[in-house]
Amino acid sequence: MDAHGRTPRHTSRRFIVAFAVLSACWLANPSIADEASTASSSAAGTPAVASEPAVGVPWWLAGTGALVLAWWIVGRRWRLPAEVGPPAVIRPDAAMGLLAMMLVGGAVGVSLASPASGATDIEKTARAILGVVLGQAPVVVLVLVGWRSRVAASAPAGPRFVGSTGRRALPFAGAIVLGTVAMLLAYPVIATAAGAASWIESAMRGGAPEPIAHDSLRTLVESGGVSGSGWAVVMALLVLTGIPLCEEVAYRGLLQSGLVALLGSLRSGERPGSWASGSSSAIRWIAISLASLLFALMHLSALPEASRWSATITLALVGVLFGWVYERTGSIAAPFAAHAVFNGINLVLATRTIEG
């Protein structure tokens, strides 16, 4: 129990109630959900790789993916060191409150950025994405500044909704490099899994899979690519920068962090000011898995019907990678870099797929 009379059980109840309300609001308003999700999910989806029969990816890509996965598992690189990780986590109910603010801000931004009648599809999509980013920007800044202040203080004082983990984060440059390299190494694994899932789904549905499993990315490519118009350039820049930052703050900085705090407090029974000191590697992996699953499910409305479930599986795997690099480096810069690289690769491959 802390000075305000809250116990870990009270905190967990507030987290569950807040999450239920947030999910209900999202699902109950499909117009906002579809528009904001389509805009915010950027180029994520099934990677647009060259397809071959059987598994849907070239043999050399599948072989490379198998080698990388074996190297990662056998070398135990999946283990999360106790001394390295996010230096601070947020109280679970506070995390849900900030997530709700991001959801509302994104929806308001989309509404305000709506173009006049007669706008092209690329302008409509680019404006929607811009609205999401600008609408969520205040919370993103608040979280990043709050994290920096809390870590710099490195003391019990500070915002009572932020707790210290006692871990250290890698420097910014090191986190960027690790996130970039991790995505480049993991992409063959992700592409192989995506191709296999897409082939299975198309076999079950009896139809051909979508070459590009994301509506926003398809709109950009079919409008002529990045060189098609000024709005295409704006959209591409947002896909590579603004959307990765907003989503990583939301899903890794808030949701995953809040889950680590929640699970850590339930396990240790410690006061809310030290939630994460009880978070073991197993708890951090559970939080990674849950946040990745929710990350994938929140993108459902932006995925085409023909590839919806295979793309969801792909997004969940990508989310696991983002969560792992966040816990492995302790810096939001790592999943941001990995997310930007993932979107960039998909943008290039999707362009080549349409041109082919």
Buried (B, 14 or more C-beta within 10 A) or exposed (E): EBEEEBBBEBBBBBBBEBBEEBEEBBEEEEEBBBBBBBBBBBBBBBBBBBBBEEBBBBEEBBEBBEEBBEEBEEEEEEEBEEEBBBBBBBBBBBBBBBBBBBBBBBBBBBBEBEEEEEBBBBBBBBBBBBBBBBBBBEBBEEBBEBBEEBBEBEEEEBBBBBBBBBBBBBEEEBBBBBBBBBBBBBBBBBBBBBBBBBBBBBEEBEEEBBBBBBBBBBBBBBBEBBEBBEBBBBBBBBBBBBBBBBBBBBBBBBBBBBBBBBBBBBBBEBBBBBBBBBBBBEBBBBBBBBBBBBBBEBBBBBBBEBBBBBBBBBBBBBBBBBBBBBBBBBBBBBBBBBBBBBBBBBBBBBBEBBEE
